[in-house]
Amino acid sequence: MVFFLGIDGGGTGCRAALADAEGRILGRGTGGPANINTSVDAAATSIIAATMQSLENVEASPQDLIATLGLAGGTMSGATRRLAELLPFGRTQIVNDGVIAARGALGSDDGILAAIGTGSVYAVQRGNQIRQSGGRGFLLGDHASGAVMGRELLSRTLMAEDGFVPMTPLLKQISAQLGGIEGIIEFGNTARPADFGALAPRIVNSDDPAAREIFENAVEQVRHALQTLQQDDNLPVVFTGGLGPYYAERLDGPWPLRSSKGSAVDGALDMAIQMGASS
């Protein structure tokens, strides 16, 4: 008997759901980080652990599974090929995590997903075809994300300490908390995206002038991205992620907003079942 597996994997962990052909959930599992742009081997270990947990109460083996994996780094062709060689599934489809997030959020409807939390990514679905845009990681992309805004907050703090921009109460507070210029630099030398992203609530929930400017710039970046992706359409937009509600509040009007229909794991599972039906 064939079963279907959906996996959502990112930099902090992965989640698995196992279902039969009717979509009934038979098991769930969790595992460690599964960003294949960081480590293919570690991702494979995490994925297999989550899979085995989802199979605990089912008489099946990984070879019986048709699996769709939505992973951070899933656009990197070399990494996906190597990962596929390490996995024991009967059939494997690997896509970027933004694709399964879009399928979960939009179902089969046309629309745009704006997933903005520690990172950021967009995906457009038209005619059941999904195209991802943005993302690209903290170093070169993830515009308007929590990590990028947190990095900007620390950069502004250093600039204020040097007298290049006005010192504000929030910037003064950040500087004191981290130990001044040297402490901020030391923090930045070892901080992960999640560490920068932890500063985002102090931006979006603040009336501080520096915080308002950073957030306003981010809102305009999101507005521009959505305008570009609309291509003169009026597609509904679904905001997800920890910062999604903040952007939805500011951008409620140009396009219809919709609530998410499901999770990224739901999207991966739906794609796995669809892959099985087409075979």
C-alpha positions in Angstrom: 0.0 0.0 0.0 1.3 3.5 -0.9 1.2 6.3 1.7 2.0 10.0 1.3 4.4 12.1 3.2 4.6 15.9 3.4 7.6 17.6 5.0 8.2 21.3 5.8 11.9 21.8 6.7 13.7 25.0 7.7 16.6 26.3 9.7 15.1 25.6 13.1 13.4 22.2 12.5 11.2 20.1 10.2 7.7 18.8 10.5 6.2 15.7 8.8 2.7 14.5 8.1 1.8 11.1 6.8 -1.5 10.4 5.1 -3.4 7.8 3.0 -4.7 8.4 -0.5 -7.9 10.1 0.9 -5.8 12.6 2.8 -6.5 11.1 6.2 -3.6 11.9 8.6 -2.1 8.8 10.0 0.9 10.2 11.8 3.0 13.2 12.4 6.7 13.8 13.3 9.3 16.4 14.0 13.0 16.6 13.5 15.9 19.0 13.7 17.1 21.6 11.2 16.6 20.8 7.5 18.1 23.7 5.6 19.9 22.0 2.7 21.8 25.2 1.9 23.4 24.8 5.3 24.0 21.1 5.5 22.6 18.3 3.3 23.7 15.6 5.7 22.1 17.2 8.7 18.9 17.8 6.8 18.7 14.2 5.7 19.1 13.0 9.3 16.4 15.4 10.5 14.0 14.4 7.7 14.5 10.7 8.3 13.9 11.2 12.0 10.7 13.1 11.4 9.5 10.4 8.9 10.2 7.5 11.3 8.2 9.3 14.0 5.3 9.7 11.6 5.4 6.0 10.8 5.3 4.8 14.4 1.7 3.6 14.3 1.6 2.6 10.6 2.7 -0.7 9.0 4.8 0.8 6.3 8.4 1.6 5.5 10.0 4.7 4.0 10.1 2.9 0.7 6.3 2.8 0.6 6.1 6.6 0.7 5.5 9.2 -2.0 7.1 12.3 -0.5 7.0 16.0 -1.2 9.6 17.9 0.8 9.5 21.7 1.0 12.9 22.8 2.3 14.9 25.9 2.9 17.5 25.9 0.2 15.2 23.8 -2.0 16.1 25.8 -5.1 19.8 24.7 -4.9 19.9 22.0 -7.6 23.2 20.4 -6.4 22.0 20.1 -2.8 18.6 18.7 -3.8 20.2 16.0 -6.0 22.6 15.0 -3.2 19.7 14.9 -0.7 17.5 12.8 -2.9 20.4 10.2 -3.0 20.4 10.0 0.8 16.6 9.5 1.2 14.9 6.1 1.1 11.5 7.1 -0.2 9.8 5.4 -3.1 9.3 8.7 -4.9 10.7 12.1 -3.8 9.9 15.6 -4.9 12.0 18.4 -3.4 10.9 22.0 -3.7 11.6 25.2 -1.8 9.7 25.8 1.4 8.0 28.8 -0.1 6.2 26.6 -2.7 4.6 24.3 -0.1 3.7 27.3 2.1 1.9 28.8 -0.9 0.0 25.6 -1.7 -1.0 25.2 2.0 -2.1 28.9 2.3 -3.9 29.2 -1.0 -5.1 25.7 -1.7 -5.9 25.5 -5.4 -6.9 29.1 -5.6 -5.0 31.8 -7.5 -3.3 34.2 -5.2 -0.1 35.5 -3.7 1.6 34.3 -0.5 3.7 36.8 1.5 5.4 34.7 4.2 7.4 37.1 6.4 8.9 36.2 9.7 12.6 35.8 10.5 13.0 35.5 6.7 10.7 36.5 3.9 9.5 34.9 0.7 6.7 35.4 -1.8 5.0 32.9 -4.0 2.3 33.4 -6.7 -0.1 30.7 -7.8 -1.9 31.0 -11.1 -3.7 28.1 -12.7 -2.3 25.7 -10.1 1.3 26.7 -11.1 3.4 28.2 -8.3 6.3 30.5 -8.8 8.5 31.6 -5.9 10.1 35.0 -5.7 12.3 36.6 -3.1 13.7 34.9 -0.1 17.4 34.1 -1.1 18.6 34.1 2.5 19.6 36.6 5.1 22.9 37.5 3.5 21.6 38.5 0.1 17.8 38.6 0.4 14.9 38.2 2.8 14.0 41.9 2.5 11.5 43.3 5.1 12.1 40.2 7.2 12.6 40.3 11.0 16.2 39.4 10.6 17.0 42.2 8.1 15.1 44.8 10.2 16.9 43.7 13.3 20.2 44.0 11.5 19.2 47.5 10.3 18.3 48.4 13.9 21.8 47.6 15.1 23.3 49.4 12.1 21.3 52.5 13.0 22.5 52.2 16.6 26.1 52.2 15.5 25.5 55.1 13.2 23.9 57.0 16.0 26.8 56.3 18.3 29.1 57.8 15.6 26.9 60.8 15.2 25.8 60.1 11.7 22.0 59.8 12.5 20.1 61.1 15.5 20.2 59.1 18.7 16.7 57.9 19.8 15.5 56.3 23.0 15.3 52.9 21.4 18.8 53.1 19.8 20.2 54.3 23.2 18.5 51.4 24.9 19.9 48.9 22.4 23.4 50.3 22.8 23.3 50.1 26.5 21.9 46.5 26.5 24.6 45.2 24.2 27.5 47.0 25.7 28.0 49.9 23.2 29.8 49.8 19.9 32.1 47.0 20.8 29.3 44.9 22.2 27.2 45.4 19.1 30.0 44.4 16.8 30.7 41.3 18.9 27.0 40.4 18.8 26.9 40.8 15.0 30.0 38.7 14.5 28.3 35.6 15.8 24.6 36.3 15.5 22.3 34.0 13.5 19.3 35.4 11.5 17.1 34.3 14.4 19.1 36.4 16.8 18.7 39.5 14.6 15.0 38.6 14.1 14.4 38.6 17.8 14.8 42.4 17.7 11.9 42.8 15.2 9.1 43.1 17.9 10.9 46.1 19.3 10.6 47.7 15.8 7.0 46.9 14.8 5.6 47.6 18.2 7.5 50.9 18.8 6.7 54.6 18.3 10.4 55.3 18.4 11.4 57.5 15.4 14.2 55.1 14.3 11.9 52.1 14.6 9.1 53.8 12.6 11.5 54.7 9.8 12.9 51.1 9.6 9.4 49.6 9.5 8.0 52.2 7.0 10.9 51.3 4.7 10.1 47.6 5.1 6.4 48.2 4.4 7.3 50.0 1.2 9.5 47.1 0.1 6.6 44.7 0.7 4.2 47.0 -1.2 6.5 47.2 -4.1 7.0 43.4 -4.2 3.3 42.8 -4.2 2.6 45.4 -6.9 5.3 43.7 -9.1 3.9 40.2 -8.5 0.3 41.3 -9.2 1.2 42.1 -12.9 -1.9 44.4 -13.1 -4.2 41.6 -11.6 -6.1 41.9 -8.4 -5.1 38.5 -6.8 -5.9 37.9 -3.2 -2.9 38.1 -0.8 -2.3 35.8 2.2 0.1 37.1 4.8 1.7 34.4 7.0 4.7 34.3 9.4 5.3 36.1 12.6 5.3 39.6 11.0 2.5 38.8 8.5 -0.2 40.5 10.6 1.7 43.7 10.9 2.1 44.0 7.1 -1.5 42.9 6.5 -2.7 45.8 8.8 -0.6 48.3 6.9 -1.4 47.0 3.4 -5.1 46.2 3.8 -6.7 47.9 0.8 -4.9 47.7 -2.5 -5.7 44.0 -2.8 -8.1 41.6 -1.2 -6.6 39.9 1.8 -7.4 36.3 2.7 -6.7 34.0 5.7 -4.4 31.1 5.2 -6.3 27.9 4.3 -3.6 25.6 5.8 0.0 25.1 6.8 3.1 24.5 4.8 2.9 20.8 5.9 -0.6 20.7 4.5 0.7 22.1 1.2 3.5 19.5 1.0 1.1 16.7 1.7 -1.4 18.0 -0.9 1.4 18.1 -3.5 2.5 14.5 -2.6 -1.0 13.2 -3.1 -1.3 15.1 -6.3 2.0 13.6 -7.5 0.7 10.1 -6.7 -2.5 10.7 -8.6 -0.6 11.8 -11.7 1.6 8.7 -11.8 
